[in-house]
Every structure is written in C-alpha cells, then in structure tokens.
C-alpha cells in the first residue's frame, strides 16, 4: 500500500488593530511581548520557518522551513499584520509555497475566507463576499489561484459548500464527524454542490490530530513519525497491494511552538524520518487529489464544526462548550451578542445599499465584492478603485462617502469574527474587539445615536461572569467607547 501523509496547519489570529488608527494596543496578558500577535510570531510562526533538527549530540544538524513540508492556510487578518510587522516570516511562508509547488506540482497554501466568520451563520451575500475577499487576498500574496479553502472552525453547511464551489474552490478540509459515511483509507469524499459542481471533502484523522494537539506526541519526533506513517504489516482483510491510503492531520498551526514549546522541532524531526521511507509520500491535499479524485459521495452533517459538539451553537447560544472547566460559567451572553450584532449588521447593510445606489455607478454589492481586490494595497490604489466605482461626475465628497461606505461594510463583517463567542466571557479582549468594529461602523453610518441605542437595547443587559466587569452596557461604556477619539472617522 502506498501511503500519503498530509499535516495541515491553520494559522490564524483575529484582527487586533483599533479600527480608528490601524494600531494594536498593548495587551498585558501577552507580556513580556506588546501583544499576542508578536508573542505568537516569536513562539510559533518564525520558528516554523526555521525549525531546528538536532543530531545525537544535541547540535543543530538542519534548519527546515516547515511551511514547505506541510499543508497550511494563513488567515488574511494575520497575513495583513505579518506583511509589515514580521516581514522575514512573511517572505518565508510565500517562498515555502513556491518550493512545494515546484516539488509537488501544487502549492501547500490554501485560502481562507477573509474574516474568521462562522459561515453557516452568515447570509449568502456575506458568505460570497468573505470568500471572494479571501481568494483575492490569497491571489495577491501567492500569485496564483487557490485550489482549496479552509473554513473557519471547519464550520459548514450545504450553502457554504455551494458558495466556495461557485468561486472555483476544489476542496476543503473537514473533521470525521462532519461527513457520513466514513471513507475507507481516509480518502477524500465527493460533495455534489449543485449546478453540476463537485467539491472534494478531505477528512482528517480526528484521533491523530487530537493526540498531536492535546496529547504528548510533540514531545518526541520519532514517536510522531511512527503515528503519521505506521510501519506495521497489513492486517488480514486490509486493502490489497497497490491500494492508496492517506493519513491526514489538521490542527491549529499555533500548536507548534506556542501551545507546545519546541513542537516545531518534533514536527521537523518527524518529517525527516518519514521522508526516508520509500513507501510514504509527504504531500498536500491538492497534489493527492490530482492523482486520486474522490469516488464516493458524502452526506454532509449540517451545520457542523470541529470545535462544538452541538453543531455551531457555540457561536450563538449557551450550548455548554467552554474553555474553563474548573468553575461554572454562564455563556448566556452569547445569544444576546449574536442578536445585537445581527440586528446592527442588518441596519448597516440598509445604509450601504440605500446610499450606495446614490454613490456607486454599479450595484453596491458588486463594489463590495470587488473591494477585496485592493484591501491591503497602497492608499493610492484604494482611492483609485473607489474613484473608478462612483457615479459621474466624480468629486472628492462622493469619493469620500463611497470610501466610508466600504469601510462601514468591512466593519460590519469584522463584527462576526468567531473568537468573540468562542471563549467564556463577554468582557474578553476578543469580544471587546468586535464591539470596537461595531462602534466604528456605527460612526460611519450617519445614524449613530439610533444604532447605538438599538445595539445596547439588545446587548446591554447581558452579563459578564466577572462581577467587576458588569453588563454589556458597562463594557461598552468602559472598554469600547473610551478607546477612540470621537473626532476620528477613518481607519
């Protein structure tokens, strides 16, 4: 049997910049670093690009760019920060994709929707924009079209698969409990996404991935290698000679070095050991699919995700999934936050559509989708895009309002970054950050007083588990509102 080994790392951080300034506040919990991006870059992202492999005497024998050996995605909001704040690591990641494409014929990198949004909870229109922005970001950085797309939290429903298939995505990665029936030998399954389109579902090994992420496998590279590519003889009744199998692991990229110190060294050693095997191929999902297209159809468990036992309830209700198990905490606030931001997004979208019809020369939603092509580009490029999109005659006032409307929409989408609901409290930095984006978008709406009142009517009575933090209204007043100058209107 020929066995392929794919290890996928999902590298991601939420946007941490203040929307009014584009700067990241000091985050005391990340000490001694300024913020969590810088801390995790030092502990994980940089070491992954320069992983040490030691000889028997403890001397450095090799330094490996692990991004060139593993399948990976990098969230656009992390890439946005990394491009300017960690340029050496940023360039190493791009180079790794080129190296893997030369070796395998298919690059290791896959795309991700622009924001870490739970897509099954988003409207189809928002799904389309998030996917198109993510593809545009990928294309700008890697200089090619993505073949695959990682779904945030692997959260999926049928509409999500239809949207990414319509965008030209060939495959995504799911947990074993998200499909039925299981595939023999770990082979990808086929999902029929309508209108004659198909998309491959690459299902990772849940037990193996859990042992890497939460067990002790990263304490010993040789042991990790033996789990990725077991050397045992085929058991009776196993697949015949010449059959194909794939062992796939998928986990947060921050597992290596951040969650498990020196985990990148164990992975580098494991890859070195496995690479010596003639019966094993280390590759990525795209190269595997090029030789082994899916043959069996899958039934999707919908909606579902990799990190909530209750489907996608973790991001809208008190389902019981939480981080802290040592003491009881309430997540009743999750429902209020989802309701409040959902209401606000609807109001903001109405402002965008109404004023957009008076400002843009084409459908406002078409302009929003196209905005992803220039995000991250120079100010002159962004202004040229906006100017080209507005009605004639073009004047500064019209360009200014068009730019504000597009930033209003970016703020509205960033409000749904999944981290705000994932953890255990309303007063955490992740939730405060999405409320900042809400405040920013409210300012740009031209209807600030009504929208702020409406939001607080929905989230104001939600309560933190920390009595000192109080309610949603208290958090808005003490943690969100003071964090920006009232006169500022631009990121």
C-alpha positions as a Python dict, from the first residue, in 0.01 Angstrom:
ca = {
    (1, 'X'): (0, 0, 0),
    (2, 'X'): (121, 350, -85),
    (3, 'X'): (54, 592, 197),
    (4, 'X'): (42, 968, 173),
    (5, 'X'): (91, 1187, 478),
    (6, 'X'): (-60, 1536, 500),
    (7, 'X'): (-27, 1759, 807),
    (8, 'X'): (-237, 2074, 779),
    (9, 'X'): (-181, 2381, 997),
    (10, 'X'): (-445, 2650, 1031),
    (11, 'X'): (-252, 2966, 1121),
    (12, 'X'): (-473, 3249, 1233),
    (13, 'X'): (-509, 3549, 1460),
    (14, 'X'): (-812, 3781, 1473),
    (15, 'X'): (-772, 4145, 1372),
    (16, 'X'): (-632, 4329, 1674),
    (17, 'X'): (-589, 4678, 1529),
    (18, 'X'): (-801, 4965, 1655),
    (19, 'X'): (-1022, 5043, 1357),
    (20, 'X'): (-976, 5418, 1401),
    (21, 'X'): (-594, 5410, 1393),
    (22, 'X'): (-485, 5077, 1249),
    (23, 'X'): (-261, 5027, 1556),
    (24, 'X'): (-260, 4738, 1803),
    (25, 'X'): (-297, 4828, 2171),
    (26, 'X'): (-62, 4679, 2428),
    (27, 'X'): (-217, 4353, 2551),
    (28, 'X'): (-95, 4293, 2908),
    (29, 'X'): (-183, 3923, 2900),
    (30, 'X'): (75, 3877, 2620),
    (31, 'X'): (363, 4005, 2837),
    (32, 'X'): (654, 4031, 2801),
    (33, 'X'): (550, 4100, 2440),
    (34, 'X'): (350, 4402, 2331),
    (35, 'X'): (59, 4194, 2203),
    (36, 'X'): (-44, 3841, 2121),
    (37, 'X'): (49, 3867, 1753),
    (38, 'X'): (409, 3945, 1845),
    (39, 'X'): (422, 3678, 2112),
    (40, 'X'): (290, 3401, 1890),
    (41, 'X'): (506, 3512, 1598),
    (42, 'X'): (809, 3467, 1824),
    (43, 'X'): (694, 3135, 1968),
    (44, 'X'): (543, 2976, 1657),
    (45, 'X'): (534, 3148, 1319),
    (46, 'X'): (905, 3236, 1300),
    (47, 'X'): (1032, 2904, 1444),
    (48, 'X'): (813, 2713, 1196),
    (49, 'X'): (1005, 2880, 913),
    (50, 'X'): (1342, 2791, 1067),
    (51, 'X'): (1286, 2472, 1268),
    (52, 'X'): (1594, 2318, 1424),
    (53, 'X'): (1676, 1950, 1378),
    (54, 'X'): (1938, 1826, 1625),
    (55, 'X'): (2190, 1545, 1590),
    (56, 'X'): (2258, 1284, 1859),
    (57, 'X'): (2494, 1523, 2035),
    (58, 'X'): (2236, 1799, 2056),
    (59, 'X'): (2397, 2011, 1787),
    (60, 'X'): (2191, 2174, 1512),
    (61, 'X'): (2209, 1946, 1209),
    (62, 'X'): (1944, 2110, 988),
    (63, 'X'): (1712, 2409, 980),
    (64, 'X'): (1389, 2339, 795),
    (65, 'X'): (1115, 2565, 663),
    (66, 'X'): (819, 2354, 773),
    (67, 'X'): (574, 2555, 564),
    (68, 'X'): (739, 2387, 263),
    (69, 'X'): (655, 2042, 401),
    (70, 'X'): (303, 2085, 537),
    (71, 'X'): (-33, 2194, 403),
    (72, 'X'): (-133, 2527, 555),
    (73, 'X'): (-358, 2830, 547),
    (74, 'X'): (-284, 3170, 694),
    (75, 'X'): (-581, 3387, 789),
    (76, 'X'): (-584, 3713, 589),
    (77, 'X'): (-611, 3924, 905),
    (78, 'X'): (-292, 3760, 1036),
    (79, 'X'): (-119, 3798, 699),
    (80, 'X'): (-222, 4164, 696),
    (81, 'X'): (-32, 4216, 1022),
    (82, 'X'): (258, 3988, 932),
    (83, 'X'): (333, 4159, 600),
    (84, 'X'): (451, 4474, 775),
    (85, 'X'): (531, 4356, 1129),
    (86, 'X'): (701, 4019, 1063),
    (87, 'X'): (832, 4051, 704),
    (88, 'X'): (1102, 3782, 732),
    (89, 'X'): (849, 3518, 836),
    (90, 'X'): (602, 3650, 581),
    (91, 'X'): (850, 3606, 295),
    (92, 'X'): (947, 3258, 419),
    (93, 'X'): (584, 3147, 401),
    (94, 'X'): (543, 3274, 46),
    (95, 'X'): (869, 3107, -56),
    (96, 'X'): (755, 2779, 101),
    (97, 'X'): (451, 2772, -126),
    (98, 'X'): (675, 2819, -430),
    (99, 'X'): (907, 2542, -313),
    (100, 'X'): (621, 2298, -256),
    (101, 'X'): (466, 2383, -593),
    (102, 'X'): (796, 2301, -763),
    (103, 'X'): (824, 1974, -570),
    (104, 'X'): (466, 1853, -593),
    (105, 'X'): (311, 2048, -878),
    (106, 'X'): (70, 2205, -630),
    (107, 'X'): (150, 2462, -362),
    (108, 'X'): (100, 2384, 7),
    (109, 'X'): (-100, 2701, 77),
    (110, 'X'): (-479, 2710, 65),
    (111, 'X'): (-707, 3009, 110),
    (112, 'X'): (-942, 3112, 389),
    (113, 'X'): (-1244, 3347, 393),
    (114, 'X'): (-1119, 3696, 475),
    (115, 'X'): (-1257, 3703, 829),
    (116, 'X'): (-1283, 3411, 1069),
    (117, 'X'): (-1660, 3405, 1040),
    (118, 'X'): (-1887, 3110, 1111),
    (119, 'X'): (-2016, 3094, 757),
    (120, 'X'): (-2330, 2884, 826),
    (121, 'X'): (-2450, 3175, 1043),
    (122, 'X'): (-2388, 3431, 767),
    (123, 'X'): (-2621, 3533, 487),
    (124, 'X'): (-2540, 3403, 141),
    (125, 'X'): (-2439, 3754, 36),
    (126, 'X'): (-2192, 3779, 323),
    (127, 'X'): (-2062, 3429, 250),
    (128, 'X'): (-1991, 3532, -109),
    (129, 'X'): (-1805, 3848, -4),
    (130, 'X'): (-1596, 3671, 260),
    (131, 'X'): (-1496, 3400, 11),
    (132, 'X'): (-1418, 3644, -270),
    (133, 'X'): (-1215, 3867, -40),
    (134, 'X'): (-1023, 3564, 87),
    (135, 'X'): (-946, 3447, -266),
    (136, 'X'): (-838, 3797, -369),
    (137, 'X'): (-605, 3819, -69),
    (138, 'X'): (-457, 3478, -150),
    (139, 'X'): (-405, 3570, -514),
    (140, 'X'): (-229, 3894, -426),
    (141, 'X'): (11, 3721, -189),
    (142, 'X'): (83, 3389, -359),
    (143, 'X'): (44, 3494, -722),
    (144, 'X'): (-188, 3205, -809),
    (145, 'X'): (-543, 3085, -768),
    (146, 'X'): (-617, 2877, -457),
    (147, 'X'): (-721, 2517, -507),
    (148, 'X'): (-853, 2466, -155),
    (149, 'X'): (-1012, 2674, 117),
    (150, 'X'): (-1007, 2628, 493),
    (151, 'X'): (-1342, 2707, 654),
    (152, 'X'): (-1318, 2886, 992),
    (153, 'X'): (-1371, 2628, 1269),
    (154, 'X'): (-1444, 2394, 974),
    (155, 'X'): (-1799, 2527, 1020),
    (156, 'X'): (-2002, 2411, 723),
    (157, 'X'): (-2346, 2377, 573),
    (158, 'X'): (-2456, 2297, 219),
    (159, 'X'): (-2484, 2662, 115),
    (160, 'X'): (-2126, 2727, 227),
    (161, 'X'): (-2000, 2446, 5),
    (162, 'X'): (-2209, 2576, -284),
    (163, 'X'): (-2059, 2925, -244),
    (164, 'X'): (-1697, 2808, -237),
    (165, 'X'): (-1757, 2570, -528),
    (166, 'X'): (-1907, 2856, -731),
    (167, 'X'): (-1590, 3055, -655),
    (168, 'X'): (-1376, 2781, -812),
    (169, 'X'): (-1254, 2611, -493),
    (170, 'X'): (-1184, 2240, -548),
    (171, 'X'): (-1163, 2111, -191),
    (172, 'X'): (-1197, 2187, 178),
    (173, 'X'): (-1096, 2006, 497),
    (174, 'X'): (-1344, 1864, 747),
    (175, 'X'): (-1349, 1665, 1069),
    (176, 'X'): (-1456, 1299, 1054),
    (177, 'X'): (-1783, 1363, 1240),
    (178, 'X'): (-1890, 1615, 973),
    (179, 'X'): (-1947, 1359, 697),
    (180, 'X'): (-2126, 1028, 651),
    (181, 'X'): (-2031, 759, 579),
    (182, 'X'): (-1660, 744, 672),
    (183, 'X'): (-1424, 697, 379),
    (184, 'X'): (-1204, 388, 352),
    (185, 'X'): (-831, 455, 399),
    (186, 'X'): (-902, 821, 475),
    (187, 'X'): (-965, 900, 108),
    (188, 'X'): (-1139, 1227, 17),
    (189, 'X'): (-1512, 1220, -47),
    (190, 'X'): (-1721, 1397, -310),
    (191, 'X'): (-1993, 1650, -239),
    (192, 'X'): (-2228, 1749, -520),
    (193, 'X'): (-2268, 2125, -480),
    (194, 'X'): (-2544, 2183, -736),
    (195, 'X'): (-2541, 2308, -1095),
    (196, 'X'): (-2309, 2023, -1190),
    (197, 'X'): (-2037, 2135, -949),
    (198, 'X'): (-1848, 1900, -721),
    (199, 'X'): (-1612, 1968, -433),
    (200, 'X'): (-1379, 1727, -256),
    (201, 'X'): (-1404, 1688, 120),
    (202, 'X'): (-1067, 1596, 268),
    (203, 'X'): (-1135, 1437, 605),
    (204, 'X'): (-861, 1445, 866),
    (205, 'X'): (-789, 1176, 1124),
    (206, 'X'): (-956, 1303, 1439),
    (207, 'X'): (-777, 1075, 1686),
    (208, 'X'): (-432, 1151, 1547),
    (209, 'X'): (-499, 1524, 1526),
    (210, 'X'): (-619, 1526, 1887),
    (211, 'X'): (-310, 1340, 2006),
    (212, 'X'): (-86, 1595, 1836),
    (213, 'X'): (-281, 1899, 1956),
    (214, 'X'): (-367, 1790, 2310),
    (215, 'X'): (-152, 1484, 2384),
    (216, 'X'): (218, 1410, 2411),
    (217, 'X'): (312, 1336, 2051),
    (218, 'X'): (504, 1661, 2012),
    (219, 'X'): (740, 1558, 2291),
    (220, 'X'): (906, 1301, 2062),
    (221, 'X'): (957, 1346, 1688),
    (222, 'X'): (1028, 975, 1633),
    (223, 'X'): (704, 877, 1803),
    (224, 'X'): (515, 1136, 1597),
    (225, 'X'): (668, 988, 1280),
    (226, 'X'): (552, 639, 1378),
    (227, 'X'): (196, 768, 1422),
    (228, 'X'): (195, 959, 1094),
    (229, 'X'): (326, 659, 899),
    (230, 'X'): (300, 332, 1096),
    (231, 'X'): (543, 64, 983),
    (232, 'X'): (321, -230, 1079),
    (233, 'X'): (238, -508, 835),
    (234, 'X'): (-110, -502, 678),
    (235, 'X'): (-367, -685, 885),
    (236, 'X'): (-582, -964, 748),
    (237, 'X'): (-852, -823, 527),
    (238, 'X'): (-664, -496, 471),
    (239, 'X'): (-655, -324, 136),
    (240, 'X'): (-470, -514, -134),
    (241, 'X'): (-122, -431, -260),
    (242, 'X'): (-125, -123, -480),
    (243, 'X'): (-412, 43, -289),
    (244, 'X'): (-383, 405, -178),
    (245, 'X'): (-429, 545, 171),
    (246, 'X'): (-382, 887, 325),
    (247, 'X'): (-310, 984, 681),
    (248, 'X'): (-418, 1344, 735),
    (249, 'X'): (-389, 1553, 1049),
    (250, 'X'): (-535, 1902, 1083),
    (251, 'X'): (-492, 2136, 1377),
    (252, 'X'): (-427, 2494, 1475),
    (253, 'X'): (-83, 2593, 1349),
    (254, 'X'): (-17, 2762, 1684),
    (255, 'X'): (5, 2410, 1831),
    (256, 'X'): (367, 2405, 1718),
    (257, 'X'): (577, 2619, 1949),
    (258, 'X'): (302, 2824, 2113),
    (259, 'X'): (78, 2561, 2270),
    (260, 'X'): (363, 2305, 2280),
    (261, 'X'): (708, 2455, 2327),
    (262, 'X'): (954, 2318, 2071),
    (263, 'X'): (667, 2139, 1895),
    (264, 'X'): (806, 2261, 1562),
    (265, 'X'): (1127, 2067, 1634),
    (266, 'X'): (932, 1745, 1686),
    (267, 'X'): (744, 1802, 1360),
    (268, 'X'): (1069, 1872, 1172),
    (269, 'X'): (1225, 1552, 1308),
    (270, 'X'): (913, 1352, 1218),
    (271, 'X'): (912, 1483, 862),
    (272, 'X'): (1282, 1394, 827),
    (273, 'X'): (1218, 1038, 947),
    (274, 'X'): (911, 984, 730),
    (275, 'X'): (1084, 1129, 423),
    (276, 'X'): (1334, 842, 436),
    (277, 'X'): (1057, 589, 377),
    (278, 'X'): (1013, 472, 17),
    (279, 'X'): (652, 369, 75),
    (280, 'X'): (537, 706, 211),
    (281, 'X'): (485, 1039, 38),
    (282, 'X'): (471, 1368, 231),
    (283, 'X'): (245, 1598, 32),
    (284, 'X'): (-56, 1827, 36),
    (285, 'X'): (-424, 1769, -36),
    (286, 'X'): (-411, 1926, -384),
    (287, 'X'): (-130, 1701, -506),
    (288, 'X'): (-302, 1395, -360),
    (289, 'X'): (-632, 1483, -527),
    (290, 'X'): (-461, 1530, -861),
    (291, 'X'): (-379, 1158, -860),
    (292, 'X'): (-675, 1035, -656),
    (293, 'X'): (-1000, 1220, -726),
    (294, 'X'): (-1283, 1127, -488),
    (295, 'X'): (-1502, 838, -596),
    (296, 'X'): (-1751, 811, -310),
    (297, 'X'): (-2026, 1062, -232),
    (298, 'X'): (-2056, 1213, 113),
    (299, 'X'): (-2361, 1313, 311),
    (300, 'X'): (-2284, 1634, 497),
    (301, 'X'): (-2363, 1665, 867),
    (302, 'X'): (-2503, 2016, 852),
    (303, 'X'): (-2446, 2254, 1017),
    (304, 'X'): (-2139, 2132, 1199),
    (305, 'X'): (-1790, 2237, 1305),
    (306, 'X'): (-1475, 2085, 1450),
    (307, 'X'): (-1493, 2253, 1791),
    (308, 'X'): (-1857, 2239, 1902),
    (309, 'X'): (-2033, 1916, 1991),
    (310, 'X'): (-2365, 2086, 1920),
    (311, 'X'): (-2303, 2187, 1559),
    (312, 'X'): (-2246, 2564, 1556),
    (313, 'X'): (-2424, 2656, 1881),
    (314, 'X'): (-2100, 2773, 2042),
    (315, 'X'): (-2131, 3093, 1839),
    (316, 'X'): (-2491, 3178, 1924),
    (317, 'X'): (-2610, 3009, 2244),
    (318, 'X'): (-2521, 2863, 2582),
    (319, 'X'): (-2458, 2515, 2448),
    (320, 'X'): (-2215, 2410, 2721),
    (321, 'X'): (-1895, 2429, 2516),
    (322, 'X'): (-1643, 2645, 2701),
    (323, 'X'): (-1275, 2672, 2785),
    (324, 'X'): (-1281, 2683, 3164),
    (325, 'X'): (-1397, 2359, 3325),
    (326, 'X'): (-1271, 2423, 3678),
    (327, 'X'): (-1556, 2657, 3768),
    (328, 'X'): (-1910, 2710, 3638),
    (329, 'X'): (-1955, 2998, 3398),
    (330, 'X'): (-2252, 3124, 3201),
    (331, 'X'): (-2246, 3183, 2827),
    (332, 'X'): (-2599, 3323, 2810),
    (333, 'X'): (-2440, 3643, 2679),
    (334, 'X'): (-2359, 3469, 2351),
    (335, 'X'): (-2718, 3479, 2233),
    (336, 'X'): (-2755, 3848, 2317),
    (337, 'X'): (-2431, 3933, 2137),
    (338, 'X'): (-2535, 3740, 1826),
    (339, 'X'): (-2880, 3901, 1826),
    (340, 'X'): (-2745, 4252, 1881),
    (341, 'X'): (-2474, 4238, 1617),
    (342, 'X'): (-2709, 4062, 1375),
    (343, 'X'): (-2961, 4345, 1413),
    (344, 'X'): (-2687, 4608, 1373),
    (345, 'X'): (-2548, 4440, 1062),
    (346, 'X'): (-2892, 4445, 903),
    (347, 'X'): (-2926, 4817, 971),
    (348, 'X'): (-2576, 4889, 839),
    (349, 'X'): (-2641, 4690, 522),
    (350, 'X'): (-2952, 4900, 462),
    (351, 'X'): (-2745, 5218, 491),
    (352, 'X'): (-2489, 5078, 249),
    (353, 'X'): (-2749, 4968, -5),
    (354, 'X'): (-2952, 5289, 15),
    (355, 'X'): (-2663, 5535, -4),
    (356, 'X'): (-2462, 5308, -229),
    (357, 'X'): (-2725, 5330, -501),
    (358, 'X'): (-2678, 5707, -495),
    (359, 'X'): (-2297, 5696, -493),
    (360, 'X'): (-2175, 5395, -693),
    (361, 'X'): (-2211, 5361, -1069),
    (362, 'X'): (-2289, 4987, -1038),
    (363, 'X'): (-2462, 4758, -787),
    (364, 'X'): (-2319, 4842, -441),
    (365, 'X'): (-2282, 4474, -353),
    (366, 'X'): (-2074, 4421, -665),
    (367, 'X'): (-1847, 4704, -550),
    (368, 'X'): (-1823, 4549, -203),
    (369, 'X'): (-1716, 4216, -351),
    (370, 'X'): (-1455, 4391, -564),
    (371, 'X'): (-1317, 4586, -268),
    (372, 'X'): (-1125, 4277, -162),
    (373, 'X'): (-903, 4316, -469),
    (374, 'X'): (-746, 4632, -325),
    (375, 'X'): (-759, 4580, 52),
    (376, 'X'): (-404, 4578, 179),
    (377, 'X'): (-283, 4778, -120),
    (378, 'X'): (-149, 5133, -112),
    (379, 'X'): (-377, 5425, -27),
    (380, 'X'): (-345, 5547, -385),
    (381, 'X'): (-460, 5210, -522),
    (382, 'X'): (-760, 5202, -287),
    (383, 'X'): (-856, 5557, -377),
    (384, 'X'): (-829, 5478, -749),
    (385, 'X'): (-1061, 5179, -703),
    (386, 'X'): (-1315, 5391, -515),
    (387, 'X'): (-1296, 5675, -767),
    (388, 'X'): (-1348, 5431, -1053),
    (389, 'X'): (-1658, 5291, -879),
    (390, 'X'): (-1850, 5612, -812),
    (391, 'X'): (-2103, 5787, -1031),
    (392, 'X'): (-2006, 6071, -1258),
    (393, 'X'): (-1929, 6349, -1208),
    (394, 'X'): (-1655, 6232, -971),
    (395, 'X'): (-1578, 6471, -686),
    (396, 'X'): (-1396, 6447, -355),
    (397, 'X'): (-1713, 6442, -147),
    (398, 'X'): (-1855, 6147, -342),
    (399, 'X'): (-1525, 5957, -324),
    (400, 'X'): (-1505, 6027, 50),
    (401, 'X'): (-1855, 5892, 118),
    (402, 'X'): (-1801, 5590, -107),
    (403, 'X'): (-1483, 5506, 86),
    (404, 'X'): (-1670, 5542, 417),
    (405, 'X'): (-1946, 5312, 299),
    (406, 'X'): (-1697, 5042, 203),
    (407, 'X'): (-1522, 5072, 538),
    (408, 'X'): (-1862, 5058, 707),
    (409, 'X'): (-1916, 4722, 538),
    (410, 'X'): (-1572, 4596, 634),
    (411, 'X'): (-1652, 4689, 994),
    (412, 'X'): (-1988, 4513, 969),
    (413, 'X'): (-1819, 4192, 852),
    (414, 'X'): (-1544, 4209, 1113),
    (415, 'X'): (-1809, 4222, 1386),
    (416, 'X'): (-1862, 3849, 1335),
    (417, 'X'): (-1507, 3730, 1399),
    (418, 'X'): (-1576, 3396, 1567),
    (419, 'X'): (-1333, 3444, 1857),
    (420, 'X'): (-1580, 3685, 2019),
    (421, 'X'): (-1810, 3391, 2101),
    (422, 'X'): (-1559, 3108, 2138),
    (423, 'X'): (-1435, 3184, 2487),
    (424, 'X'): (-1611, 3212, 2819),
    (425, 'X'): (-1681, 3575, 2888),
    (426, 'X'): (-1837, 3887, 2743),
    (427, 'X'): (-1551, 4105, 2873),
    (428, 'X'): (-1264, 3923, 2699),
    (429, 'X'): (-1045, 4113, 2454),
    (430, 'X'): (-1187, 3922, 2157),
    (431, 'X'): (-1543, 4035, 2231),
    (432, 'X'): (-1433, 4390, 2307),
    (433, 'X'): (-1257, 4396, 1971),
    (434, 'X'): (-1568, 4308, 1769),
    (435, 'X'): (-1758, 4571, 1964),
    (436, 'X'): (-1495, 4821, 1855),
    (437, 'X'): (-1573, 4734, 1496),
    (438, 'X'): (-1940, 4782, 1574),
    (439, 'X'): (-1869, 5125, 1719),
    (440, 'X'): (-1657, 5216, 1418),
    (441, 'X'): (-1926, 5113, 1171),
    (442, 'X'): (-2191, 5296, 1372),
    (443, 'X'): (-1988, 5617, 1346),
    (444, 'X'): (-1970, 5583, 969),
    (445, 'X'): (-2342, 5515, 933),
    (446, 'X'): (-2467, 5872, 970),
    (447, 'X'): (-2727, 5740, 1216),
    (448, 'X'): (-2506, 5683, 1518),
    (449, 'X'): (-2740, 5767, 1807),
    (450, 'X'): (-3022, 5538, 1691),
    (451, 'X'): (-2794, 5247, 1607),
    (452, 'X'): (-2600, 5268, 1932),
    (453, 'X'): (-2924, 5276, 2130),
    (454, 'X'): (-3057, 4981, 1933),
    (455, 'X'): (-2744, 4776, 1989),
    (456, 'X'): (-2735, 4847, 2362),
    (457, 'X'): (-3103, 4761, 2392),
    (458, 'X'): (-3006, 4411, 2278),
    (459, 'X'): (-2669, 4354, 2445),
    (460, 'X'): (-2688, 4599, 2736),
    (461, 'X'): (-2832, 4358, 2992),
    (462, 'X'): (-2602, 4066, 2903),
    (463, 'X'): (-2372, 4000, 3198),
    (464, 'X'): (-2007, 3913, 3239),
    (465, 'X'): (-1902, 3625, 3462),
    (466, 'X'): (-1678, 3877, 3636),
    (467, 'X'): (-1897, 4091, 3863),
    (468, 'X'): (-1647, 4376, 3837),
    (469, 'X'): (-1699, 4397, 3459),
    (470, 'X'): (-2076, 4430, 3488),
    (471, 'X'): (-2312, 4423, 3190),
    (472, 'X'): (-2280, 4471, 2818),
    (473, 'X'): (-2373, 4835, 2868),
    (474, 'X'): (-2092, 4875, 3124),
    (475, 'X'): (-1840, 4708, 2895),
    (476, 'X'): (-1945, 4931, 2605),
    (477, 'X'): (-1900, 5240, 2820),
    (478, 'X'): (-1570, 5143, 2990),
    (479, 'X'): (-1394, 4920, 2735),
    (480, 'X'): (-1519, 5026, 2392),
    (481, 'X'): (-1617, 5392, 2384),
    (482, 'X'): (-1306, 5540, 2555),
    (483, 'X'): (-1075, 5365, 2311),
    (484, 'X'): (-1106, 5607, 2025),
    (485, 'X'): (-1110, 5983, 1965),
    (486, 'X'): (-1464, 6098, 1896),
    (487, 'X'): (-1348, 6317, 1609),
    (488, 'X'): (-1176, 6035, 1416),
    (489, 'X'): (-1367, 5883, 1126),
    (490, 'X'): (-1107, 5681, 937),
    (491, 'X'): (-903, 5367, 998),
}
